[in-house]
Amino acid sequence: MSNLTISLDDELIKQARIRVAQQGTSLSAKVRELLQQYVNGTDDATRRLREEATANLMLAIESATLATPASLPSPKAATRNTLREELYADDFRANDRSANSLSKKPAQQAKT
């Protein structure tokens, strides 16, 4: 481990030593912790934002999980058919054949 020499105000060092002593740690350990947080980009504000976002997400998941089936729309209540249902509602191939035969008739009449 390397040593680092920094210049700080005497009063700041005194207050910091009092505070770290109350927390049961050393000034060197606290500076190391703060420097590691700085390097990792995990300061208190960022950590609080992440915790808040996580809590909000968990609440949203919980409320969605607890939703009763009666409050959810039933699949039968949907009024719009899917494309597959629309295609198979009647014989789409017959419709396609009749459309093709109509488009060919004018071309055949033009040749005669």
C-alpha atoms as an extended CHARMM CRD file, in Angstrom:
* protein
*
       112  EXT
         1         1  MET       CA              0.0000000000        0.0000000000        0.0000000000  PROA      1               0.0000000000
         2         2  SER       CA              1.3110000000        3.4510000000       -0.9040000000  PROA      2               0.0000000000
         3         3  ASN       CA              1.4430000000        6.5030000000        1.3060000000  PROA      3               0.0000000000
         4         4  LEU       CA             -0.0950000000        9.8160000000        0.2770000000  PROA      4               0.0000000000
         5         5  THR       CA              0.7400000000       13.1970000000        1.7550000000  PROA      5               0.0000000000
         6         6  ILE       CA             -1.9430000000       15.8590000000        1.5490000000  PROA      6               0.0000000000
         7         7  SER       CA             -2.2830000000       19.3400000000        3.0290000000  PROA      7               0.0000000000
         8         8  LEU       CA             -5.4840000000       20.1030000000        4.9180000000  PROA      8               0.0000000000
         9         9  ASP       CA             -6.6780000000       22.7580000000        7.3330000000  PROA      9               0.0000000000
        10        10  ASP       CA             -5.8220000000       21.8920000000       10.9640000000  PROA      10              0.0000000000
        11        11  GLU       CA             -9.4140000000       22.4750000000       12.1330000000  PROA      11              0.0000000000
        12        12  LEU       CA            -10.7660000000       20.1820000000        9.4050000000  PROA      12              0.0000000000
        13        13  ILE       CA             -8.3900000000       17.4000000000       10.4610000000  PROA      13              0.0000000000
        14        14  LYS       CA             -9.3760000000       17.8670000000       14.1250000000  PROA      14              0.0000000000
        15        15  GLN       CA            -13.1180000000       17.6310000000       13.3470000000  PROA      15              0.0000000000
        16        16  ALA       CA            -12.5610000000       14.6510000000       11.0600000000  PROA      16              0.0000000000
        17        17  ARG       CA            -10.5800000000       12.7710000000       13.7320000000  PROA      17              0.0000000000
        18        18  ILE       CA            -13.3470000000       13.3660000000       16.2640000000  PROA      18              0.0000000000
        19        19  ARG       CA            -15.9710000000       12.0970000000       13.8570000000  PROA      19              0.0000000000
        20        20  VAL       CA            -14.0860000000        8.9610000000       12.7920000000  PROA      20              0.0000000000
        21        21  ALA       CA            -13.3310000000        8.1680000000       16.4450000000  PROA      21              0.0000000000
        22        22  GLN       CA            -17.0980000000        8.3220000000       17.1370000000  PROA      22              0.0000000000
        23        23  GLN       CA            -17.6170000000        5.9060000000       14.2330000000  PROA      23              0.0000000000
        24        24  GLY       CA            -14.9090000000        3.5710000000       15.5110000000  PROA      24              0.0000000000
        25        25  THR       CA            -12.5910000000        3.8950000000       12.5320000000  PROA      25              0.0000000000
        26        26  SER       CA             -9.4530000000        5.7960000000       11.5700000000  PROA      26              0.0000000000
        27        27  LEU       CA             -8.9680000000        8.8840000000        9.4500000000  PROA      27              0.0000000000
        28        28  SER       CA             -6.8390000000        6.8740000000        7.0070000000  PROA      28              0.0000000000
        29        29  ALA       CA             -9.5750000000        4.2440000000        6.6440000000  PROA      29              0.0000000000
        30        30  LYS       CA            -12.2200000000        6.9220000000        6.0770000000  PROA      30              0.0000000000
        31        31  VAL       CA            -10.1120000000        8.7210000000        3.4520000000  PROA      31              0.0000000000
        32        32  ARG       CA             -9.4870000000        5.3350000000        1.7680000000  PROA      32              0.0000000000
        33        33  GLU       CA            -13.2390000000        4.6000000000        1.7890000000  PROA      33              0.0000000000
        34        34  LEU       CA            -14.1560000000        8.0130000000        0.3690000000  PROA      34              0.0000000000
        35        35  LEU       CA            -11.4650000000        7.7830000000       -2.2990000000  PROA      35              0.0000000000
        36        36  GLN       CA            -12.6810000000        4.2910000000       -3.2890000000  PROA      36              0.0000000000
        37        37  GLN       CA            -16.2600000000        5.5810000000       -3.5540000000  PROA      37              0.0000000000
        38        38  TYR       CA            -15.0370000000        8.4670000000       -5.6860000000  PROA      38              0.0000000000
        39        39  VAL       CA            -13.1580000000        6.1410000000       -8.0230000000  PROA      39              0.0000000000
        40        40  ASN       CA            -16.1070000000        3.7190000000       -8.2680000000  PROA      40              0.0000000000
        41        41  GLY       CA            -18.6100000000        6.5290000000       -8.7300000000  PROA      41              0.0000000000
        42        42  THR       CA            -20.6610000000        5.3580000000       -5.7560000000  PROA      42              0.0000000000
        43        43  ASP       CA            -21.0930000000        8.4030000000       -3.5970000000  PROA      43              0.0000000000
        44        44  ASP       CA            -23.9720000000        8.6770000000       -1.1240000000  PROA      44              0.0000000000
        45        45  ALA       CA            -26.2400000000       10.5990000000       -3.4940000000  PROA      45              0.0000000000
        46        46  THR       CA            -25.8510000000        8.0050000000       -6.2310000000  PROA      46              0.0000000000
        47        47  ARG       CA            -26.3950000000        5.1800000000       -3.7420000000  PROA      47              0.0000000000
        48        48  ARG       CA            -29.5660000000        6.8460000000       -2.4180000000  PROA      48              0.0000000000
        49        49  LEU       CA            -30.9000000000        7.3180000000       -5.9590000000  PROA      49              0.0000000000
        50        50  ARG       CA            -30.2520000000        3.6650000000       -6.7670000000  PROA      50              0.0000000000
        51        51  GLU       CA            -31.9360000000        2.5220000000       -3.5550000000  PROA      51              0.0000000000
        52        52  GLU       CA            -34.9410000000        4.7530000000       -4.2350000000  PROA      52              0.0000000000
        53        53  ALA       CA            -35.2540000000        3.5110000000       -7.8160000000  PROA      53              0.0000000000
        54        54  THR       CA            -35.0010000000       -0.0810000000       -6.6260000000  PROA      54              0.0000000000
        55        55  ALA       CA            -37.6780000000        0.5070000000       -3.9860000000  PROA      55              0.0000000000
        56        56  ASN       CA            -40.0100000000        2.0900000000       -6.5560000000  PROA      56              0.0000000000
        57        57  LEU       CA            -39.4700000000       -0.8120000000       -8.9310000000  PROA      57              0.0000000000
        58        58  MET       CA            -40.1670000000       -3.3470000000       -6.1970000000  PROA      58              0.0000000000
        59        59  LEU       CA            -43.3970000000       -1.5300000000       -5.2750000000  PROA      59              0.0000000000
        60        60  ALA       CA            -44.5130000000       -1.5630000000       -8.9040000000  PROA      60              0.0000000000
        61        61  ILE       CA            -43.7770000000       -5.2780000000       -9.2000000000  PROA      61              0.0000000000
        62        62  GLU       CA            -45.6050000000       -6.0010000000       -5.9510000000  PROA      62              0.0000000000
        63        63  SER       CA            -48.6880000000       -4.0170000000       -6.9680000000  PROA      63              0.0000000000
        64        64  ALA       CA            -48.7700000000       -5.7550000000      -10.3520000000  PROA      64              0.0000000000
        65        65  THR       CA            -48.4420000000       -9.1430000000       -8.6800000000  PROA      65              0.0000000000
        66        66  LEU       CA            -51.2050000000       -8.4200000000       -6.2070000000  PROA      66              0.0000000000
        67        67  ALA       CA            -53.6320000000       -7.2740000000       -8.8980000000  PROA      67              0.0000000000
        68        68  THR       CA            -56.7340000000       -9.4410000000       -8.8380000000  PROA      68              0.0000000000
        69        69  PRO       CA            -57.8060000000      -11.2300000000      -12.0140000000  PROA      69              0.0000000000
        70        70  ALA       CA            -61.1060000000       -9.3140000000      -11.9430000000  PROA      70              0.0000000000
        71        71  SER       CA            -59.2380000000       -6.0440000000      -12.3720000000  PROA      71              0.0000000000
        72        72  LEU       CA            -57.3360000000       -7.3250000000      -15.3980000000  PROA      72              0.0000000000
        73        73  PRO       CA            -59.0540000000       -7.1640000000      -18.7910000000  PROA      73              0.0000000000
        74        74  SER       CA            -60.1620000000      -10.5670000000      -20.0190000000  PROA      74              0.0000000000
        75        75  PRO       CA            -58.9700000000      -11.7330000000      -23.4310000000  PROA      75              0.0000000000
        76        76  LYS       CA            -62.5980000000      -12.2480000000      -24.5130000000  PROA      76              0.0000000000
        77        77  ALA       CA            -63.3880000000       -8.6090000000      -23.7640000000  PROA      77              0.0000000000
        78        78  ALA       CA            -61.0900000000       -7.4790000000      -26.5570000000  PROA      78              0.0000000000
        79        79  THR       CA            -63.1970000000       -6.1510000000      -29.4320000000  PROA      79              0.0000000000
        80        80  ARG       CA            -60.4800000000       -6.1110000000      -32.0660000000  PROA      80              0.0000000000
        81        81  ASN       CA            -59.4990000000       -9.3460000000      -33.7480000000  PROA      81              0.0000000000
        82        82  THR       CA            -55.9310000000      -10.2910000000      -34.2960000000  PROA      82              0.0000000000
        83        83  LEU       CA            -54.6010000000      -10.4660000000      -37.8330000000  PROA      83              0.0000000000
        84        84  ARG       CA            -54.7260000000      -14.2660000000      -37.6710000000  PROA      84              0.0000000000
        85        85  GLU       CA            -58.3920000000      -14.1780000000      -36.6410000000  PROA      85              0.0000000000
        86        86  GLU       CA            -59.1700000000      -11.7540000000      -39.4580000000  PROA      86              0.0000000000
        87        87  LEU       CA            -57.4040000000      -13.9430000000      -42.0070000000  PROA      87              0.0000000000
        88        88  TYR       CA            -59.1910000000      -17.1070000000      -40.9350000000  PROA      88              0.0000000000
        89        89  ALA       CA            -62.5970000000      -15.4990000000      -40.4250000000  PROA      89              0.0000000000
        90        90  ASP       CA            -63.5390000000      -16.6220000000      -43.9180000000  PROA      90              0.0000000000
        91        91  ASP       CA            -61.7450000000      -18.3350000000      -46.7630000000  PROA      91              0.0000000000
        92        92  PHE       CA            -59.0900000000      -15.7480000000      -47.5570000000  PROA      92              0.0000000000
        93        93  ARG       CA            -57.7280000000      -17.9200000000      -50.3760000000  PROA      93              0.0000000000
        94        94  ALA       CA            -61.0510000000      -17.7500000000      -52.1900000000  PROA      94              0.0000000000
        95        95  ASN       CA            -61.0620000000      -13.9800000000      -51.7780000000  PROA      95              0.0000000000
        96        96  ASP       CA            -57.5200000000      -13.8440000000      -53.1070000000  PROA      96              0.0000000000
        97        97  ARG       CA            -58.4100000000      -16.0120000000      -56.1430000000  PROA      97              0.0000000000
        98        98  SER       CA            -61.4110000000      -13.8660000000      -57.0050000000  PROA      98              0.0000000000
        99        99  ALA       CA            -59.3230000000      -10.7140000000      -56.7200000000  PROA      99              0.0000000000
       100       100  ASN       CA            -56.7090000000      -12.2020000000      -59.0640000000  PROA      100             0.0000000000
       101       101  SER       CA            -59.3260000000      -13.2870000000      -61.5990000000  PROA      101             0.0000000000
       102       102  LEU       CA            -60.8260000000       -9.7780000000      -61.6410000000  PROA      102             0.0000000000
       103       103  SER       CA            -57.4650000000       -8.1760000000      -62.2900000000  PROA      103             0.0000000000
       104       104  LYS       CA            -56.7190000000      -10.6060000000      -65.1610000000  PROA      104             0.0000000000
       105       105  LYS       CA            -60.0260000000      -10.0900000000      -67.0240000000  PROA      105             0.0000000000
       106       106  PRO       CA            -59.3490000000       -6.5100000000      -68.1920000000  PROA      106             0.0000000000
       107       107  ALA       CA            -55.9280000000       -7.5520000000      -69.4050000000  PROA      107             0.0000000000
       108       108  GLN       CA            -57.4010000000      -10.4900000000      -71.3370000000  PROA      108             0.0000000000
       109       109  GLN       CA            -60.1250000000       -8.2820000000      -72.8620000000  PROA      109             0.0000000000
       110       110  ALA       CA            -57.5270000000       -5.7960000000      -74.0700000000  PROA      110             0.0000000000
       111       111  LYS       CA            -55.7730000000       -8.5490000000      -76.0700000000  PROA      111             0.0000000000
       112       112  THR       CA            -58.9510000000       -9.4740000000      -78.0110000000  PROA      112             0.0000000000
